[in-house]
Amino acid sequence: MRLALIAALVAAPTLAFAADPIKDTVEARQGFYKLLGANMGVFAGMAKGQMDYDAAKAQSAADNIMLLTKYDIAPLYMPGTSSADYDGARAQPNIWEDMAGVQAKGAAFVEAATAMQAAAGQGKEAMLGALGPLGGTCKACHKEYRAK
Ligand code: HEC
């Protein structure tokens, strides 16, 4: 009995991790985009005047976004994780049929994120100047490849 309990405790985290690779992958992918969204939220908050422009905070958000562009998200686009396959996923099936198109949207995003990294800490006007183009690259990909 005691042994069985210990075995269950040892096994539980492993099982929780591997129980549903499709669900885990979709959630990890959405978590990645949530992080992007949270950092964009810093710029948006400053743009709307909900918080004062702060060069260090803006720079940190831009650096975080740049870091995320280095993350290899390809494994999180595992087959079987589209919006047609999994309830709750919003990655449209056309992604898997048009990887070149997705990569082009991704490259435009990286370019705009690079510009934001150079601008974010250089004053509110500079940050705002980079925000529109950066936000545009998020929207361009969502319009084409994300379910409503
Ligand atoms: C190359 C395409 C692409 C780019 C660029 C992109 N996204 Fe997305 N985003 C997606 C896809 C696809 C999903 C849907 C993922 C899913 O639900 O399976 C998504 C989902 C999201 C979500 C919802 C996450 C959740 O809670 O489920 C947020 C927030 C988001 N993106 C923010 C952003 C922001 C902010 C940017 C730009 C800084 C951005 N995205 C750039 C493709 C992209």
Residues whose N, C-alpha, C, O or C-beta is under 5 A from the ligand:
A	BS01	HEC	Q30 Y33 K34 L36 G37 M40 T81 G88 A89 R90 A91 V102 K105 G106 F109 L134 T137 C138 C141 H142 Y145 R146
